[in-house]
Every structure is written in structure tokens, then in C-alpha cells.
């Protein structure tokens, strides 16, 4: 198209060979910009504006319990955040929650993928079974697990009753068990994401590699160690970062099951932000916490993008 | 001197997938140090036979012996044979040295011994400087050689190669054919090579087993396979062929008289290359290779004389392919040495020595 516009006749210009502005608008980047403008405007409106509003809010003092302080602008919220132990405890709990869900989801998803990779009969049914948790909304997951964890008649205590060394416990009320219980519910809900990745990764490993290893006397464990794991390393790196982001952002399961309790034992960054805004009614400080959460998420997204780039480069080659 | 115990012995191997018999009662004895090729079209069962030997496919019946030991029911990792795969099957996340040493490592060999073996094999394949490279940094030919070194590393009794040159371009393939043969000679190992490429089979092998529909139709030297095909399939599959339908008119001492169309050809009975010898009145096929023809009339007694019209010629550098159409509309393929000063459409006379053809019973 541009080539056509640039062709010049012997005696003068062809139609379309106009000013530099019209060239910019019909060719190259200018043309791309025009095409992308509607989408950019929508994105700017639904993402950019709220973020800008939150940023401004984080420097303000909007606290419904202290309405008189409104309009005081400054760094006070950020100064408070730096020395707020509750915030850094929440960051630590978010990290624990994130780590637990990542490890749990990966172990469960990889096991399920290895189990269903070579199934011939009922293959679709087996795979569907492992995908079902993903289709269940997080709110429903939280309610179901809440009933299961219930101290008196919850199914988990019933199942554990025969074990002599375990006393009945109220999983979500005990400070020691609340966070692991939430992690388990979250893992059940999100491991199918990792399962799909692993299944695709396993199918991309050529059978010949396993055959060559078998001929070379590699046991099933060594085949897993020397072929499956290294061949899945790129996929695993992507899944880890993706699950980390999902884990860090997680809110509904924690909020519905414990609301951050008992005594803040499950108060992650997202729950703390919610509680600050809608329970303490301190919107400006909540916005500051939101900015911190966005920065942490952004750092993870950057890691994710780097990992993706490496995975693309390493696809089929050395990892 | 030939070792009394063959490297590999296959006895009555059968393998079927449903109603399809992929290997149909195949028996084959492979002596030590031999380069043998299983040659055949796609789906003839050659790869399945190779995979049966290495333990990646399970025959329905029959016995497989390696070095005189029955390994029919042994697991793949317990068989003293190794395989080079069509796509090399190099581990992409391991360096060349790690790839070569993998089999030795799995056998529990010491690290220093593995390193020595890797170096030794890299020198054998004449790539001593690539030990720390990854497979994706190698050319097709280099990967092929590394795959070969990896298979040789645990010192197998025999090496099985499943169309390993298929992915290479023509020039590289020819280089690798020479290289493979040289490595086989240097190591003295038994090589069982599988290919559908007859030129590849002819150029490298001591012996060629031509397979068709799950059976070995002929096991012989490349020269004999080409010159004395035992079946019509082999005559057609190996090399270009001119086929003539004929009938045995008479047997006279060590000669046969064949009726070919309106002509009568007197040919040596020794040129019957099929296992079954035809009787008088029986239909036979006469095979004449394109290069067996000479252009022009012959004064030599007993030569087969033909004539026709030159319809097409293709210059190939070292030779010219001529297409000649006879009066009874039979199309003949003739190979001649350039230069050829005959124009297309011109009448052309051809002759062929009577002992330069092959006769196969049946059509």
C-alpha cells in the first residue's frame, strides 16, 4: 500500500502522495495509532482513570471517620505505610499464601497431568474431572470449603476422626490452621490452570526422547528427572509466575472464609486493603496500600514477561 | 573370518495391528560386523522390525537372538543393542557431551570414564570441539553424528539406525553415507540400517534385505539386488526398469526362447533371477535396466534389437535420460552418455546384450 503511494509518475505526483501529515496518518505508525485509538481510549477510561484517581487519593486524607482532614495532601500515607507493621505482616502473609498456592497447585497439577497424559480410555472424562474446579466460581468454592472445614459437622473432621493422633479442630478459627486451610481451598480452585499448561507441555515432549532414554536404561524416575522436568522447565517458569500473580491478587476465598481473621492470621494485602477502606473507612490509606500492591504485582508481571521471553527463545532448544 | 555366533538372529517374527500383518514370518541372520540395510517402501514393516529388535515394539510371535541370547521378552533397557532415531532424539537441554554420556551414566559408569568415552567418541565422529554445545546449536549433519556417538557410547553389540539421514539435504546425505560407512568400518560394529531410499541402501550396505508387505523378498549384496532382482517388486522398486511381458516358447539346453510381442528373444536360462524357474508356455517378465541399452544397431549375434521414436530427453550432466516409444506404443527408458546428437521425434535403434537382462517368473 505504501509502496503504491510512493510511486511517482514521470510527469508528477500520484494521488495520495500528499503532505507529511497525510503520509503519517496513512502509513506506518500513524496509521497503527489511528487503528488502536478506540481501544486505547476505552482502556484509558476503564483502567487509566481509576488508577490516576487512586494515585491522587493516596496523597489525600479521605477518612470518613475524620471528615475534617479531607483535602490535606502530602506523603503522610506513604510515611505511615513504611513503618506500619500490620502492612508488612500482610505482605509476608501474602507471600506465604502465594508460595503455598504455587507449590500446592504445581504438585497437584503436574501429578494430574502425568496421570492423565497416557490415558486412552475415558481420557476426556478424566481431563474434565480435573478441570471442573476451575469452572466453579471462587465464591462458591469458598462456601463449599467453609462447610467442609466446619468444626462440628464438617466433612474434613469426619474424615480425620478415625486418626487417633488428630483432635477435632475448627480449621478456620485456629490461628495455626487457618492460612493452610485457605491455601488448600485456593489450590483446589486454581490448580486446573497449571494442569492445562502441564498437559500441553507434556504432549509437546517427543516420544522419541523417552524411547531413547528407555534404551539407555533410564528408569521411570530418571526419565522424569532427566527428560520430563527439564523439558517442562519453560512451562513451569511461566506457571510459577502466573500462579504467583493469581495468589497475590486472591481475595474472595480469604474474605469469605475468614475475612482476614482469626486475629489477622490470614490478613493478606488484598484483605487488608479492603478492611482499611470499607471497615476503617480510611480510603486514602487503602489507596496507598493499593498502590503498593500494584507495584508488587507489577514487579511480578515484569518477571513474567522476562520468563515468557526466555521461554519463547528456549522453545525447542536449551533451557 | 566370520564369527560362528551371529550378531542378530530373527526367527519367524510376526507382528499384526488388527487385521494388518506388518511383519509376516520374517527370519533373518545378521553376521557380526556387517552393514545391513532393510530397504522397502513406507509401511512395509522395516521400522517395526527394527523396533522389535530394540524392544520398542513387541512381536506377536517369533524369537529374537542377539549374540546367541534370546532377548525376545527382554525389556528395551536390557538389550545389548542401541538405536539412532530418525529425528536423532537428542536431549535438547543437555550438552553434546552430556547427551553422549547419558547411556553410560544410566549404566552407573564413573564420571571420569564417561568423560573419557565422550571425548573418544567425539574424536571418532570427528567433532572434538563441540562437547559443550547444545543440540540446537548444531547443524543437521552434526546432530546426526552426535546421535550416532550417543548410541555407540555404551558399546552395544549392534547399532540400529531408523532412517537417520532422512532429514538431511542431498549433498549432506551423501557425505553422511560415506561417514557412516567409515565409522562402521572403524568400529567394526554390526549396523542395521533402515531406509526407503534405494540409493542410500546401495551405497552403504554389505547386504540389503528388500522388504515388501511385511516379508523379506530378497537378501543379497547391493549388486545382486540390482542386477538379479528376485521379484517384480524388487525390479520395480530398486532402480529404474523397463519391463517386458513375455512367454517362454521353448527351452533349449541352457537357453530360453521368449516370445515378446512379435519378437522372439533367445536368452540364457541363467538369467532367470526369480526363485521359481518358469516352464514352457508360462508368462514371464523381462527386466532391462535403462543403462543396459546401447544406441544403434548391433551386429553381435544374439543381441536384443529394438527400435522406436525418441519422444523426450533429459540432460542430467553425467548422463542423458531418453524416452523412446516403440511401434507397439511401449515407452522405454534409456540411459546414454552425453553428448547425444539425436533430435526429439527421430527414429532410434537400440540393442542390449541377452545376458544383460533379468527374467522373473510371472507378471
Interface residues (C-beta under 8 A of the other chain):
Chain A: X206 X208 X209 X211 X212 X213 X214 X215 X216 X217 X218 X222 X226 X227 X230 X231 X233 X316 X317 X318 X319
Chain B: X54 X55 X56 X76 X77 X78 X79 X82 X83 X85 X86 X87 X89 X91 X92 X93 X94 X102 X103 X106 X107 X134 X135 X136 X137 X150 X154
